[in-house]
Structures are given as structure tokens and as C-alpha cells.
Amino acid sequence: MAPDDKIYFATNWYDGINFPFPYPDTAFNIYNTYLGVINAPDSLGDSCNFQPYSFYLGGNRSYAGLPNNPDYDLPRDSGSVCDTIQWTGIQSPAVLQGGVLFVTYVNSWDKLFINAQHLKGSTYTLRVTDITGRLVFKEKGSASAALNMPGNGYFTKDLDCSGFSNGMYIINLTTNKEMLSQKFIKN
């Protein structure tokens, strides 16, 4: 699931004889220079608006899948074989600075406290995903619906984590004007 609420994926190319991976170095075709997109993943059947080979990679290629490269807030190590945080033609989403997101997990209560301040916007979406990108919690709302939503600049949420497995989780709080992210570990 991408920050724009769409699912992007790479596809295999199989000519009926050769195994699809790896492609020859000269292979540039619709199968490896475009990604498929599910535009409405919460909708069933045809209403999910699946568009195969609709997202152009700008002359770059994918093979049999996309990496799930979490950003651990590490600095870039240019030239290192471990430098996997690189952009290859895909633009990052626009992020307006201003809001600040705080998360605190209290192990003895099995509860996550999510607080944000200086928020801009009138609607919000709160998502919690595990380290593999699987969505474990999602909530949407608007400033007019409750006092703790963007509009007055503050957000607060106490989240019961008793159903979460041990591991790292990523919290994304997105308003119609900015996106904030933090991580926490449940152990």
C-alpha cells in the first residue's frame, strides 16, 4: 500500500520457455518498465479499478517484484553496497512541514498513545502498518467530527495494541495538507 492509498506491483514476463527472472540486460518491455496499479484497494471486484501496466517507471525496470525497503531514518551511505535508499524516477509524495507526531507505547498497558500538534488540514487518515506493510489499523475523520482532529491543530488517539504481534510498526497520520510518520516497537 503506497502513501496515496493505491497498491503498486510488478509483474513477471514469461515467454513460455525461459524462466522470467532475470531478464536479459537488453530487455525493456511493457512487463518490466511499467507497474500495475489497484486504484481503489478497499473496493471489491471490478470496482477496485485495476489498471495493468499503467504506471511508467521513467525508463527504469523492475523484475519479479518490488522491494519493501523500510526507512530506518539512517543517513545515506553513498557508494556502499548497503545503500538501498535511492529514488529511481519515482517522485516522493509532497510533504508540507509543520505538524509534529509523537508516539509512545506503554508495554505494561499494551497501549499506544498517538499525539500530534501544529497540524494543517481538515481531514485525517491514521494508518498503522507492520514492518511488512500489512495494514493493522486504519481510521478516517474530519475536524468537524470531533475536537481532537486537525483544524484546531491537535490530534490524540489511544490505541489498544493487544491484538498486535510483537515487532516494529509504522504510524502514518495524513491530513489533506501533510503527512507525518513515526515508528514504535511492541515487545
N, CA and C of each residue as an Amber inpcrd file, in Angstrom:
protein
   561
   0.8590000  -1.1700000   0.0000000   0.0000000   0.0000000   0.0000000
   0.9030000   1.2300000   0.0000000   0.6950000   2.0890000  -0.9430000
   1.5020000   3.2960000  -1.0660000   0.8530000   4.4480000  -0.2980000
   1.5960000   5.5230000  -0.0450000   1.0230000   6.6610000   0.6790000
  -0.2030000   7.2750000   0.0120000  -0.3890000   7.0410000  -1.2880000
  -1.5630000   7.5890000  -1.9750000  -2.7570000   6.6310000  -1.9530000
  -2.7260000   5.6220000  -1.0700000  -3.8040000   4.6430000  -0.8860000
  -4.0060000   3.7290000  -2.0910000  -3.0060000   3.5830000  -2.9280000
  -3.0770000   2.6690000  -4.0610000  -2.0790000   1.5410000  -3.8370000
  -2.2800000   0.4190000  -4.5230000  -1.3370000  -0.6920000  -4.4580000
  -0.6310000  -0.7850000  -5.8060000   0.6970000  -0.7560000  -5.7780000
   1.5100000  -0.8760000  -6.9810000   2.2100000  -2.2250000  -6.9570000
   2.3250000  -2.8610000  -8.1120000   3.0320000  -4.1350000  -8.1340000
   3.6640000  -4.3790000  -9.4970000   4.7490000  -5.1390000  -9.4720000
   5.4530000  -5.5250000 -10.6870000   4.9190000  -6.8730000 -11.1490000
   5.0680000  -7.1430000 -12.4280000   4.5990000  -8.4110000 -12.9750000
   5.7520000  -9.1680000 -13.6120000   5.5640000 -10.4570000 -13.7630000
   6.5440000 -11.3050000 -14.4320000   6.3150000 -11.3020000 -15.9280000
   7.3680000 -11.5570000 -16.6550000   7.2580000 -11.8190000 -18.0710000
   7.7530000 -13.2380000 -18.2840000   6.9780000 -14.0380000 -18.9670000
   7.3410000 -15.4220000 -19.2150000   7.0650000 -15.7230000 -20.6800000
   8.0910000 -16.1050000 -21.4100000   7.9250000 -16.3460000 -22.8430000
   7.4910000 -17.7750000 -23.1600000   7.2160000 -18.5750000 -22.1540000
   6.7860000 -19.9510000 -22.3520000   7.9260000 -20.9410000 -22.3440000
   9.1590000 -20.4500000 -22.4080000  10.3350000 -21.3270000 -22.4280000
  11.2800000 -20.9730000 -21.2950000  11.6460000 -19.7040000 -21.2360000
  12.6350000 -19.2410000 -20.2650000  11.9660000 -18.8070000 -18.9750000
  12.6210000 -19.0890000 -17.8760000  12.1490000 -18.6130000 -16.5850000
  12.1770000 -17.0880000 -16.6010000  11.1850000 -16.4270000 -15.9950000
  11.0630000 -14.9760000 -16.1380000  12.1180000 -14.1330000 -15.4410000
  12.9580000 -14.7100000 -14.6170000  13.9440000 -13.8980000 -13.9160000
  15.3000000 -14.5410000 -14.0660000  16.3630000 -13.8850000 -14.3140000
  16.4030000 -12.4570000 -14.6060000  16.1510000 -12.1910000 -16.0840000
  15.7340000 -10.9760000 -16.3940000  15.6130000 -10.5530000 -17.7810000
  17.0190000 -10.3880000 -18.3520000  17.1520000 -10.5430000 -19.6670000
  18.4370000 -10.1690000 -20.2640000  18.6670000  -8.6640000 -20.0490000
  19.9090000  -8.2460000 -20.0120000  20.2370000  -6.8340000 -19.7920000
  19.6020000  -5.9050000 -20.8160000  19.2520000  -6.4200000 -21.9830000
  18.7020000  -5.5860000 -23.0430000  17.1860000  -5.5440000 -23.0290000
  16.5330000  -6.2650000 -22.1150000  15.0680000  -6.3600000 -22.1360000
  14.4190000  -5.1360000 -21.5160000  13.7920000  -4.3270000 -22.3570000
  12.9530000  -3.2260000 -21.9220000  11.6150000  -3.4410000 -22.6090000
  10.5920000  -3.7670000 -21.8410000   9.2850000  -4.0320000 -22.4280000
   8.1990000  -3.6010000 -21.4530000   6.9560000  -3.7570000 -21.8600000
   5.8270000  -3.3210000 -21.0330000   5.7880000  -4.0720000 -19.7040000
   6.3260000  -5.2870000 -19.6700000   6.2700000  -6.0930000 -18.4550000
   7.2250000  -5.6100000 -17.3760000   8.3430000  -5.0150000 -17.7680000
   9.2980000  -4.6230000 -16.7400000   9.5400000  -3.1170000 -16.6500000
   8.8980000  -2.3070000 -17.4850000   9.0560000  -0.8600000 -17.3800000
   7.7880000  -0.1660000 -16.8870000   6.7680000  -0.9460000 -16.5790000
   5.5170000  -0.4220000 -16.0400000   5.1050000  -1.2410000 -14.8230000
   4.3750000  -0.6190000 -13.9080000   3.7860000  -1.3050000 -12.7690000
   2.2790000  -1.3330000 -12.9530000   1.6480000  -2.3720000 -12.4210000
   0.1970000  -2.4020000 -12.3590000  -0.2610000  -1.6090000 -11.1420000
  -1.4810000  -1.0640000 -11.1910000  -1.9870000  -0.2410000 -10.0950000
  -3.4080000  -0.6790000  -9.7480000  -3.6600000  -0.8840000  -8.4570000
  -5.0190000  -1.0520000  -7.9560000  -5.3750000   0.2910000  -7.3360000
  -6.2490000   1.0360000  -8.0020000  -6.5530000   2.4130000  -7.6050000
  -7.4740000   2.5260000  -6.4090000  -8.3350000   1.5290000  -6.1700000
  -9.2700000   1.5640000  -5.0410000  -9.2330000   0.2080000  -4.3370000
  -8.1600000  -0.0840000  -3.5740000  -7.9940000  -1.4220000  -2.9940000
  -9.0660000  -1.8190000  -1.9790000  -9.8090000  -0.8720000  -1.4420000
 -10.8660000  -1.2080000  -0.4910000 -12.1680000  -1.6040000  -1.1780000
 -12.2220000  -1.5250000  -2.5010000 -13.4320000  -1.8600000  -3.2510000
 -13.3320000  -3.2780000  -3.7990000 -14.4680000  -3.9550000  -3.8900000
 -14.4930000  -5.3410000  -4.3460000 -14.6000000  -5.4390000  -5.8610000
 -14.0460000  -6.5210000  -6.4030000 -14.2030000  -6.8450000  -7.8110000
 -13.7100000  -5.7630000  -8.7430000 -14.4580000  -5.5580000  -9.8280000
 -14.0610000  -4.5790000 -10.8380000 -14.0300000  -3.1530000 -10.3170000
 -14.7290000  -2.8770000  -9.2460000 -14.7540000  -1.5120000  -8.7270000
 -13.4240000  -1.1120000  -8.0780000 -12.4850000  -2.0640000  -7.9170000
 -11.1640000  -1.7100000  -7.3860000 -10.3440000  -0.9240000  -8.4060000
 -10.7970000  -0.8810000  -9.6690000 -10.1560000  -0.1130000 -10.7310000
  -8.7040000  -0.5410000 -10.9420000  -8.5080000  -1.8330000 -11.2340000
  -7.1850000  -2.3740000 -11.5400000  -6.7650000  -1.9370000 -12.9410000
  -5.5700000  -1.3660000 -13.0380000  -5.0250000  -0.9070000 -14.3170000
  -3.6640000  -1.5670000 -14.5330000  -3.6060000  -2.6520000 -15.3280000
  -2.3020000  -3.2920000 -15.5600000  -1.4010000  -2.4110000 -16.4190000
  -0.1310000  -2.4300000 -16.1360000   0.8790000  -1.7130000 -16.9090000
   0.5030000  -0.2400000 -17.1070000   0.1480000   0.4380000 -16.0400000
  -0.3140000   1.8170000 -16.1650000   0.5960000   2.8400000 -15.4910000
   1.5720000   2.3990000 -14.7140000   2.4750000   3.3430000 -14.0460000
   3.8700000   3.1690000 -14.6390000   4.2970000   4.1460000 -15.4290000
   5.5830000   4.0900000 -16.1150000   6.7230000   4.3750000 -15.1420000
   7.7740000   3.5860000 -15.1880000   8.9060000   3.7150000 -14.2810000
   9.9760000   4.6840000 -14.7970000   9.6320000   5.4740000 -15.7750000
  10.5490000   6.5150000 -16.2480000  11.8030000   5.9790000 -16.9070000
  11.6980000   4.8610000 -17.6130000  12.8640000   4.2740000 -18.2740000
  13.6080000   3.2770000 -17.4100000  13.1880000   3.1030000 -16.1700000
  13.7880000   2.1130000 -15.2850000  13.0220000   0.8080000 -15.3900000
  13.5600000  -0.2580000 -14.7750000  12.9260000  -1.5670000 -14.8680000
  12.7440000  -2.1890000 -13.4940000  11.7370000  -3.0370000 -13.3990000
  11.5650000  -3.9050000 -12.2340000  11.6520000  -5.3360000 -12.7480000
  11.8230000  -6.2790000 -11.8440000  11.8840000  -7.6670000 -12.2670000
  10.6460000  -8.3930000 -11.7720000  10.7660000  -9.2430000 -10.8090000
   9.6280000 -10.0610000 -10.3930000   8.8980000  -9.4870000  -9.1910000
   9.2290000  -8.2970000  -8.7440000   8.5440000  -7.7290000  -7.5920000
   9.1360000  -6.4020000  -7.1920000   8.5480000  -5.8290000  -6.1670000
   9.0310000  -4.5660000  -5.6320000   9.6140000  -4.8140000  -4.2550000
  10.6860000  -4.1210000  -3.9080000  11.2520000  -4.3080000  -2.5730000
  10.4020000  -3.6150000  -1.5160000  10.4230000  -4.1350000  -0.3220000
   9.8240000  -3.4680000   0.8200000  10.9960000  -2.9560000   1.6510000
  11.4740000  -1.7770000   1.2990000  12.6500000  -1.2120000   1.9490000
  12.2310000  -0.2030000   2.9950000  12.1320000  -0.6250000   4.2480000
  11.7680000   0.3390000   5.2800000  12.8640000   1.3820000   5.4510000
  12.4750000   2.5900000   5.7250000  13.4060000   3.6740000   6.0020000
  13.6010000   3.7270000   7.5090000  14.7710000   3.3390000   7.9710000
  15.0470000   3.3150000   9.4000000  15.6490000   4.6300000   9.8770000
  15.4360000   5.7120000   9.1170000  15.9840000   7.0280000   9.4330000
  17.5070000   7.0070000   9.4960000  18.1090000   6.1350000   8.7000000
  19.5610000   6.0740000   8.6400000  20.0550000   7.0430000   7.5760000
  21.2190000   7.6260000   7.7730000  21.7450000   8.5010000   6.7240000
  22.1750000   7.6700000   5.5200000  22.1870000   8.2860000   4.3690000
  22.5910000   7.6200000   3.1460000  24.0850000   7.3250000   3.1980000
  24.4630000   6.1320000   2.7700000  25.8550000   5.7070000   2.7300000
  26.2330000   5.5380000   1.2660000  26.4570000   6.6550000   0.5910000
  26.7070000   6.6470000  -0.8470000  27.8770000   5.7570000  -1.2100000
  27.6710000   4.9570000  -2.2450000  28.7220000   4.0770000  -2.7280000
  28.7820000   2.7450000  -2.0160000  28.0770000   2.5960000  -0.9190000
  28.0820000   1.3510000  -0.1720000  27.1370000   0.3470000  -0.8190000
  27.4490000  -0.9460000  -0.6970000  26.5350000  -1.9700000  -1.1980000
  25.2490000  -1.9890000  -0.3750000  25.2570000  -1.3400000   0.7820000
  24.0690000  -1.2870000   1.6430000  23.2110000  -0.0590000   1.3610000
  23.5820000   0.7670000   0.4010000  22.8330000   1.9770000   0.0960000
  21.6340000   1.6310000  -0.7700000  20.5080000   1.2720000  -0.1210000
  19.3070000   0.8780000  -0.8580000  18.2720000   1.9790000  -0.8820000
  18.5480000   3.1090000  -0.2390000  17.5720000   4.1900000  -0.1980000
  17.8910000   5.1450000  -1.3430000  17.4130000   4.7870000  -2.5280000
  17.6620000   5.5850000  -3.7150000  16.3630000   5.7600000  -4.4610000
  16.1610000   6.9270000  -5.0730000  14.9880000   7.1590000  -5.9100000
  15.3960000   6.9230000  -7.3410000  14.5720000   6.1910000  -8.0740000
  14.8890000   5.8610000  -9.4620000  13.7550000   6.3040000 -10.3730000
  13.4400000   7.5790000 -10.3720000  12.4440000   8.0970000 -11.2840000
  11.0610000   8.2280000 -10.6820000  10.8060000   7.6320000  -9.5410000
   9.5020000   7.7480000  -8.9010000   9.5890000   8.9060000  -7.9190000
   8.6960000   9.8470000  -8.0480000   8.7310000  11.0230000  -7.1890000
   8.1430000  10.7090000  -5.8230000   8.7540000  11.2190000  -4.7810000
   8.2190000  11.0520000  -3.4410000   6.9980000  11.9550000  -3.2830000
   6.0600000  11.5760000  -2.3980000   4.8830000  12.4160000  -2.2220000
   5.2530000  13.7590000  -1.6050000   4.4950000  14.7750000  -1.9580000
   4.7400000  16.1020000  -1.4020000   4.4120000  16.0940000   0.0840000
   5.3150000  16.5660000   0.8740000   5.1130000  16.6190000   2.3170000
   5.3440000  18.0530000   2.7670000   4.3450000  18.6520000   3.3580000
   4.4650000  20.0080000   3.8730000   4.8810000  19.9370000   5.3330000
   5.9050000  20.6820000   5.6890000   6.3950000  20.6580000   7.0550000
   5.4850000  21.4830000   7.9560000   5.4490000  21.1540000   9.2090000
   4.6590000  21.9140000  10.1590000   4.2340000  21.0630000  11.3340000
   3.4770000  20.0300000  11.0780000   2.9880000  19.1730000  12.1460000
   4.0880000  18.3310000  12.7510000   3.8700000  17.9370000  13.9980000
   4.8110000  17.0850000  14.7110000   4.0280000  15.9170000  15.3000000
   4.5210000  14.6990000  15.1010000   3.8500000  13.4940000  15.5640000
   4.6690000  12.8430000  16.6710000   3.9990000  12.5200000  17.7810000
   4.6250000  11.8360000  18.9090000   3.9010000  10.5120000  19.1370000
   4.6520000   9.4380000  19.3220000   4.0430000   8.1470000  19.6570000
   4.7690000   7.5740000  20.8640000   3.9820000   7.0280000  21.7790000
   4.5400000   6.4050000  22.9760000   3.8190000   5.0910000  23.2010000
   4.5820000   3.9950000  23.2350000   3.9930000   2.6830000  23.5120000
   4.3040000   2.3190000  24.9610000   3.2550000   1.9840000  25.7220000
   3.4260000   1.5810000  27.1180000   3.1940000   0.0730000  27.1760000
   4.2800000  -0.6600000  27.3660000   4.2440000  -2.1200000  27.3230000
   3.3160000  -2.7100000  28.3860000   3.3610000  -2.1970000  29.5870000
   2.5520000  -2.7670000  30.6660000   1.0540000  -2.5750000  30.4300000
   0.6520000  -1.5750000  29.6830000  -0.7590000  -1.3440000  29.3620000
  -1.1180000  -1.8900000  27.9850000  -0.0900000  -2.2600000  27.1800000
  -0.2900000  -2.7100000  25.8010000  -1.0710000  -1.6630000  25.0090000
  -0.6700000  -0.4100000  25.1940000  -1.3950000   0.7160000  24.6030000
  -0.4110000   1.6660000  23.9260000  -0.8500000   2.1920000  22.7830000
  -0.0710000   3.1700000  22.0410000  -0.7660000   4.5160000  22.1440000
  -0.0230000   5.5260000  22.5390000  -0.5450000   6.8860000  22.6390000
   0.0020000   7.6820000  21.4540000  -0.9070000   8.1780000  20.6320000
  -0.5350000   8.9250000  19.4320000  -0.9930000  10.3630000  19.6190000
  -0.0640000  11.2910000  19.5270000  -0.3660000  12.7140000  19.6890000
   0.3370000  13.4940000  18.5950000  -0.3550000  14.4860000  18.0540000
   0.2450000  15.3630000  17.0520000  -0.1660000  16.7970000  17.3600000
   0.6860000  17.7150000  16.9810000   0.3810000  19.1320000  17.1810000
   0.8210000  19.9270000  15.9650000   0.3100000  21.1330000  15.8440000
   0.5970000  22.0430000  14.7300000   0.1660000  21.4510000  13.3940000
  -0.9240000  20.6820000  13.4050000  -1.4040000  20.0580000  12.1730000
  -2.1020000  21.0660000  11.2780000  -2.0020000  20.8120000   9.9900000
  -2.7260000  21.5940000   8.9940000  -3.7110000  20.6520000   8.3230000
  -4.8570000  21.1650000   7.9290000  -5.8140000  20.3550000   7.1900000
  -7.1180000  20.1840000   7.9350000  -8.1020000  19.6570000   7.2200000
  -9.4330000  19.4960000   7.8050000  -9.8800000  18.0470000   7.8730000
  -9.1520000  17.1320000   7.2530000  -9.4640000  15.7090000   7.3390000
  -8.1930000  14.9570000   7.6940000  -8.3560000  13.7430000   8.1890000
  -7.1790000  12.9450000   8.5350000  -7.4370000  11.4750000   8.2180000
  -6.3480000  10.7520000   8.0180000  -6.3480000   9.2950000   7.9510000
  -5.1970000   8.8220000   8.8130000  -5.5000000   7.9360000   9.7450000
  -4.4890000   7.3380000  10.6100000  -4.3260000   5.8880000  10.1800000
  -3.0940000   5.5000000   9.8660000  -2.8030000   4.1260000   9.4740000
  -1.6800000   3.5830000  10.3380000  -1.8130000   2.3230000  10.7370000
  -0.7350000   1.6220000  11.4190000  -0.4580000   0.3750000  10.5890000
   0.7990000   0.2300000  10.1380000   1.1920000  -0.9370000   9.3580000
   2.3310000  -1.6500000  10.0650000   2.4120000  -2.9670000   9.8570000
   3.5580000  -3.6880000  10.4030000   4.7400000  -3.4960000   9.4540000
   5.8870000  -4.0510000   9.7830000   7.1130000  -3.8110000   9.0230000
   7.0340000  -4.3890000   7.6150000   6.1150000  -5.3440000   7.3730000
   5.9550000  -5.8990000   6.0230000   5.0150000  -5.0590000   5.1820000
   4.4170000  -4.0220000   5.7660000   3.4950000  -3.1720000   5.0320000
   2.0370000  -3.5610000   5.1830000   1.7500000  -4.5920000   5.9910000
   0.3660000  -5.0350000   6.1950000  -0.3510000  -4.0390000   7.1000000
  -1.5110000  -3.5700000   6.6380000  -2.3070000  -2.6150000   7.3980000
  -2.9500000  -3.3220000   8.5920000  -2.7080000  -2.8160000   9.8140000
  -3.2940000  -3.4180000  11.0060000  -4.3420000  -2.5190000  11.6590000
  -4.3380000  -1.2250000  11.2990000  -5.3470000  -0.3050000  11.8260000
  -5.4760000   0.8670000  10.8670000  -6.7360000   1.2950000  10.6640000
  -6.9870000   2.4650000   9.8170000  -8.2020000   3.1930000  10.3500000
  -8.1060000   4.5240000  10.3760000  -9.2120000   5.3600000  10.8260000
  -9.1830000   6.6580000  10.0250000 -10.3730000   7.0970000   9.5940000
 -10.5010000   8.3620000   8.8670000 -11.4410000   9.2710000   9.6350000
 -11.2830000  10.5690000   9.4860000 -12.1700000  11.5000000  10.1530000
 -11.9800000  12.9150000   9.6360000 -12.7220000  13.8240000  10.2250000
 -12.6280000  15.2300000   9.8300000 -12.6180000  16.1070000  11.0710000
 -12.2050000  17.3450000  10.8840000 -12.1130000  18.2850000  12.0020000
 -13.4820000  18.5700000  12.5970000 -14.5030000  18.5570000  11.7750000
 -15.8370000  18.8740000  12.2790000 -16.4440000  17.7100000  13.0630000
 -15.8640000  16.5080000  12.9450000 -16.4290000  15.3310000  13.5980000
 -16.0640000  15.2380000  15.0740000 -14.9350000  15.7830000  15.4660000
 -14.5010000  15.6650000  16.8610000 -13.5170000  16.7840000  17.1900000
 -13.3330000  17.0240000  18.4540000 -12.4560000  18.1090000  18.8920000
 -10.9810000  17.8030000  18.7070000 -10.6170000  16.5320000  18.6300000
  -9.1970000  16.2030000  18.5940000  -8.6660000  16.0190000  17.1830000
  -9.3620000  16.5030000  16.1780000  -8.9320000  16.3180000  14.8050000
  -8.2380000  17.5640000  14.2860000  -7.5460000  17.4320000  13.1400000
  -6.9300000  18.6030000  12.5380000  -7.9770000  19.6970000  12.3310000
  -7.5690000  20.8990000  12.4050000  -8.4730000  22.0490000  12.3320000
  -8.1880000  22.9230000  13.5250000  -8.0570000  22.2890000  14.6950000
  -7.6040000  23.0390000  15.8610000  -6.1070000  22.7990000  16.0880000
  -5.4830000  21.9970000  15.1970000  -4.0430000  21.7920000  15.2530000
  -3.5800000  20.6260000  16.0870000  -4.5000000  19.9300000  16.7750000
  -4.0990000  18.8370000  17.6450000  -4.8080000  17.5450000  17.2730000
  -4.1340000  16.4330000  17.5390000  -4.7150000  15.1130000  17.3280000
  -4.2550000  14.2290000  18.4720000  -5.1540000  13.4130000  18.9770000
  -4.7850000  12.4590000  20.0070000  -5.5780000  11.1840000  19.8250000
  -4.9210000  10.0440000  20.0570000  -5.5690000   8.7390000  19.9180000
  -4.8670000   7.7600000  20.8430000  -5.6410000   7.0350000  21.6380000
  -5.1230000   5.9480000  22.4550000  -5.5280000   4.6600000  21.7670000
  -4.5630000   3.8540000  21.3690000  -4.8210000   2.6620000  20.5670000
  -4.4640000   1.4090000  21.3430000  -5.4320000   0.5160000  21.5170000
  -5.2110000  -0.7660000  22.1740000  -4.4120000  -1.6600000  21.2260000
  -3.2470000  -2.1420000  21.6670000  -2.3600000  -2.9510000  20.8270000
  -2.3740000  -4.4210000  21.2240000  -3.3560000  -4.8480000  22.0180000
  -3.3660000  -6.2360000  22.4740000  -3.5060000  -7.2280000  21.3240000
  -4.0740000  -6.8310000  20.2030000  -4.1980000  -7.7190000  19.0540000
  -3.0090000  -7.6860000  18.1110000  -2.0130000  -6.8590000  18.3930000
  -0.8400000  -6.7350000  17.5400000   0.2050000  -7.7680000  17.9560000
   0.9050000  -8.3290000  16.9900000   2.0340000  -9.2170000  17.2690000
   3.2300000  -8.3770000  17.6990000   4.2160000  -9.0100000  18.3230000
   5.4460000  -8.3080000  18.6600000   6.1690000  -7.9190000  17.3810000
   6.7610000  -6.7370000  17.3720000   7.5130000  -6.2820000  16.2040000
   7.4570000  -4.7840000  16.0350000   7.9970000  -4.3210000  14.9040000
   8.0360000  -2.8930000  14.5950000   6.7930000  -2.5110000  13.7960000
   6.2530000  -1.3320000  14.0860000   5.0790000  -0.8050000  13.4010000
   5.3520000   0.6270000  12.9640000   4.6940000   1.0320000  11.8790000
   4.8360000   2.3760000  11.3460000   3.4870000   3.0720000  11.4460000
   3.4860000   4.2570000  12.0240000   2.2700000   5.0540000  12.1780000
   2.3360000   6.1780000  11.1570000   1.3000000   6.3120000  10.3310000
   1.1880000   7.4060000   9.3650000  -0.0650000   8.1830000   9.6740000
   0.0890000   9.4660000   9.9210000  -1.0400000  10.3720000  10.1150000
  -1.0100000  11.3410000   8.9420000  -2.0250000  11.2490000   8.0810000
  -2.0910000  12.0500000   6.8690000  -3.3000000  12.9660000   6.9420000
  -3.0790000  14.2490000   6.7280000  -4.1890000  15.1820000   6.5860000
  -4.2680000  15.5570000   5.1110000  -5.2250000  16.3780000   4.7600000
  -5.3000000  16.7960000   3.3690000  -4.2160000  17.8210000   3.0180000
  -3.3280000  18.1300000   3.9830000  -2.2420000  19.0700000   3.7120000
  -0.8590000  18.5770000   4.1000000  -0.7590000  17.4780000   4.8390000
   0.5560000  16.9860000   5.2440000   0.5040000  15.5190000   5.6310000
   1.7030000  14.9160000   5.7180000   1.8220000  13.5180000   6.1090000
   2.9340000  13.3990000   7.1540000   2.6170000  12.7400000   8.2780000
   3.5810000  12.5510000   9.3570000   3.7370000  11.0650000   9.6230000
   4.9520000  10.6340000   9.9630000   5.2170000   9.2200000  10.2250000
   6.1140000   9.0590000  11.4420000   5.8810000   7.9760000  12.1660000
   6.7480000   7.5830000  13.2820000   6.7300000   6.0630000  13.3640000
   7.6340000   5.5250000  14.1580000   7.7160000   4.0760000  14.3500000
   7.6240000   3.7550000  15.8300000   7.1680000   2.5280000  16.1250000
   7.2480000   2.0380000  17.5010000   7.4570000   0.5390000  17.4550000
   7.9850000   0.0090000  18.5490000   8.2340000  -1.4240000  18.6630000
   7.4060000  -1.9720000  19.8010000   6.6450000  -3.0150000  19.5010000
   5.9240000  -3.7410000  20.5350000   6.7250000  -4.9770000  20.8600000
   7.0170000  -5.1550000  22.1700000   7.7890000  -6.3600000  22.5650000
   7.1820000  -7.0040000  23.7740000
